[in-house]
């Protein structure tokens, strides 16, 4: 949850993803949302990720209008989604 952010401003959040599968995985991260206030601004999770290693992604929330906003972050390994997260924020 990004909380409340002034319209025209932005706030970044960084998360870490760890491969706990025991095998090297081909990783991919996608951010989506109906009104597009969320963007994947740094993606260290592309390509191969060996077991027990981590990669980082940064998502930016930049509201263009007042009100609640939501989006999703989808993490895929080996071409299949393995986790989905909800992104929330409020433009003020």
Wavefront OBJ file of the C-alpha trace (Angstrom):
o trace
v 0.000 0.000 0.000
v 1.505 3.306 -1.120
v -0.824 5.400 1.040
v -1.738 8.936 -0.017
v 0.406 10.701 -2.610
v -0.156 14.190 -4.019
v -1.263 14.358 -7.638
v 1.794 15.191 -9.731
v 4.151 13.572 -7.207
v 5.357 9.982 -6.961
v 6.430 7.395 -4.418
v 8.585 4.317 -5.004
v 8.467 0.958 -3.275
v 11.069 -1.793 -3.670
v 10.524 -5.488 -3.089
v 12.793 -8.522 -3.099
v 11.959 -11.856 -4.756
v 13.815 -15.012 -3.709
v 13.953 -18.223 -5.749
v 13.222 -20.973 -3.221
v 12.413 -23.622 -5.837
v 15.735 -25.489 -5.779
v 16.242 -25.021 -9.521
v 17.214 -22.058 -11.711
v 14.083 -20.232 -12.893
v 13.430 -17.823 -15.764
v 11.830 -14.843 -14.019
v 9.492 -12.115 -15.217
v 7.582 -9.360 -13.396
v 4.658 -7.373 -14.849
v 2.745 -4.451 -13.311
v -0.739 -3.567 -14.524
v -3.710 -1.452 -13.579
v -6.813 0.033 -15.144
v -5.819 3.684 -14.688
v -2.027 3.161 -14.966
v -0.769 5.110 -11.938
v 1.607 2.224 -11.145
v 4.739 1.490 -13.155
v 7.578 -1.011 -12.900
v 10.503 1.418 -12.800
v 13.320 -1.005 -12.009
v 13.274 -4.715 -12.764
v 16.223 -6.783 -11.617
v 14.132 -9.937 -12.021
v 14.459 -10.666 -15.712
v 16.215 -13.719 -17.052
v 17.644 -16.560 -15.005
v 17.565 -16.592 -11.204
v 19.552 -19.418 -9.538
v 18.206 -21.181 -6.433
v 18.370 -19.293 -3.125
v 19.293 -15.992 -4.796
v 17.164 -12.853 -4.830
v 16.368 -10.044 -7.225
v 14.723 -6.650 -6.646
v 11.924 -4.759 -8.353
v 10.826 -1.165 -7.840
v 7.277 0.032 -8.471
v 6.378 3.724 -8.668
v 2.959 5.145 -7.806
v 2.359 8.459 -9.601
v -1.302 9.502 -9.400
v -2.608 11.819 -12.102
v -6.007 12.411 -10.462
v -7.460 12.407 -6.942
v -9.007 9.189 -5.649
v -8.269 5.556 -4.983
v -6.142 3.564 -7.402
v -5.284 -0.104 -7.635
v -3.100 -2.307 -9.765
v -1.390 -5.670 -9.720
v 2.109 -7.051 -9.772
v 2.457 -10.539 -11.267
v 5.597 -12.613 -10.720
v 6.225 -15.450 -13.172
v 8.786 -18.249 -13.087
v 9.300 -20.573 -16.011
v 6.518 -18.828 -17.939
v 3.831 -19.460 -15.301
v 2.494 -16.988 -12.743
v 3.641 -17.968 -9.248
v 2.506 -14.933 -7.234
v 0.209 -11.942 -7.626
v 0.125 -8.873 -5.409
v -2.335 -6.017 -5.107
v -1.049 -2.444 -5.396
v -3.062 0.282 -3.632
v -2.710 4.032 -3.410
v -4.716 7.230 -3.152
v -4.148 10.364 -5.184
v -4.749 13.626 -3.348
l 1 2 3 4 5 6 7 8 9 10 11 12 13 14 15 16 17 18 19 20 21 22 23 24 25 26 27 28 29 30 31 32 33 34 35 36 37 38 39 40 41 42 43 44 45 46 47 48 49 50 51 52 53 54 55 56 57 58 59 60 61 62 63 64 65 66 67 68 69 70 71 72 73 74 75 76 77 78 79 80 81 82 83 84 85 86 87 88 89 90 91 92
